[in-house]
Amino acid sequence: MATATIEMPANLTNDHTALENSNGSIPLPDRSASTTQNPLEPFGQANGTVVEAWERWDRPRINTYRLAAIFFAFLVFGMNDGSYGALVPYIEQDYGLTYIVTSLVFLSPFAGYTVAALFSDRLHMFVGRRGIAIIAPTCKVISYAVIAAHPPYPAVVTILALTGLANGVLDAAWNAWIGTLAQTNQLLGLLHGFYGLGATISPLISTSMITKAHLGWWTFFYIMTGLSALEILTGTWAFWSETGAKYIDENRTDGADRGMTRKALKQKVTWICASFLLCYVGLEVSLGGWIVNFMIRVRKGEPFPSGMTATGFWLGLTVGRVVLGFITPMIGERIAVSAYLVIAVGCELLFWLVPQFIVSAVAVALVGFFTGPIFPSTIIAVTKLLPSEMHVAAIGFSAAVGGSGAALLPFAVGAIAQAKGPATLQPIVLALLAVLLGIWLTLPRMPKRLHEA
C-alpha cells in the first residue's frame, strides 16, 4: 500500500505549555536513538502520534506516468472485450459454427482468469509490478499474433486462454494499485472509463474494417498486437523500480502474512464481491458480446447499424463510469449502486418489451450508462471493508473471478440461444440485474470515507 508515515516525537504534544521548559527554550527531539523501520509501519505508536499521508496520482511525480500507463493498458483491455460483440457474427460465418461452438471464444479465457485469481498475490511477490507490466502484455502479443494469422478455429479458442491470463493479472494488479491512492473513487472511475472507451471504439473499428474496407475479421488483431507491444514499453518504463522485493517490503509486516490470499479468502466480503463481479462482468460482456447478433436476427437491423449498437452500449458504460464516478461518493456506494441497478432494470424492460430498433439501441446505451460505475464501486467496497494488507489479494481474486464471469456467462447465453433463439438474451440480462441487486444488499455497512479506520 502506498503510504508514508511521519513520526511526531513524544515530547512534542498538543499542549502549548509543554513546548517550553523552565528556561523558556524549546526542546529538540532526541536523535540519539534512531531506528530503521518499515516505511509502511507506524512509527512510535507507543510514544508518539502517527500522521498517515496517502500517495496521490501526482505525488510522487512518477505516479503520473504510472497512471497514464495503466489507463492505456485498460484502453487495450477494453478493446479486447468490446471487440467480441462485433466479431462474433463474422467468426460464426467464417468457420460455419453454431451459437454454442462460437461461444467457446468467451469460455476459453476462463482457464487464464482462474490461474490469475489463485496466483496474483504470489506473482506480485516474485516479479513485482514491473514483472507484471512485462509478462502480461507479452502474453497478449503472442495471443493476438496467433489470431491475426487466421488459424483454424480450435487454435483461436486455445490461445484465448493466454489472453484471459494476461487480462486477469492486469485487472487485479492495476485495480489494487489505484486502490492505494488518494481520491480512489474518482481514479477508478477514470480507469474503468478508459476500459469503456476501448470497448466503445473497438466495435466501431472492427465493424468498419469488415463492412467498409472488406477485410477479414482477424485483421483487427494486427491492431491489437501493435497496441499490446506498446503497452509493454509504457508499463515497463513506468514501473521499472517496482520489484518483487519492494512489493514485499511495502505490503508485509512479518513472515506470518505471506499467506495473504488464504487470509483474504476467509473473509465473507471477498466472496460477496467476487460473486457480485462474476455476475456483473458476465452481464456486461454478455450484453456487449451478443447485442449485435440480437439486433441483426431479432430486430432485423443491417450489419453496420447493428454493430453500432455495441458501440452505443460501451459508450454509455464509459460515460457512466466517468460522470457517475463523481456522483457516487457523494451519496455513498451502497445506496448509489442499488439505485443504478433499479434504473438499469427499468431500461432493460424498455429494451425487451418495445420491439423497435431505435428504442432498443437507446435503451441498451442507458443500461450501459447506469451499470458503468458498478465495477469501480465494488473495488471501493473491498478497500473500505478489508484491511489494507489484504487489498491486492482480495481485489485480485475478486477481479479474476469477475473475469471468469466474462467467460462463463456469455458462453451460457450462447448455449441457451442455440436451444431457444437469440431473443432469450433480454430475460437473461434482466434476471442478472435482479441477482446483482440481491448480492449487493448483503454487503456490510461501509464507512463513509475511503481508508477510514
Buried (B, 14 or more C-beta within 10 A) or exposed (E): BBBEBEBBBEEBEEEEEEEEEEEEEEEEEEEEEEEEEBEBEBBBEEEBBEEEEBBBBEBEEBBBEBBEBBBBBBBBBBBBBBBBBBBBBBBBEBEEBEBBBBBBBBBBBBBBBBBBBBBBBBBBBBBBBBBBBBBBBBBBBBBBBBBBEBEEBEEBBBBBBBBBBBBBBBBBBBBBBBBBBBBBBBBBBBBBBBBBBBBBBBBBBBBBBBBEEEBEBBBBBBBBBEBBBBBBEBBBBBBBEBBBEEBBEBBBEEEEEBEBBEBBBEBEBBBBBBBBBBBBBBBBBBBBBBBBBBBBBBBEBEBEBBBBBBBBBBBBBBBBBBBBBEEBBEEBBBEBBBBBBEBBBBBBBBBBEEEEBEBBBBBBBBBBBBBBBBBBBBBBBBBBBBEBBBBBBBBBBBBBBBBBBBBBBBBBBBBBBBEEEBBBBBEBBBEBBEBBBEBBEEBEEBEEEBBEE
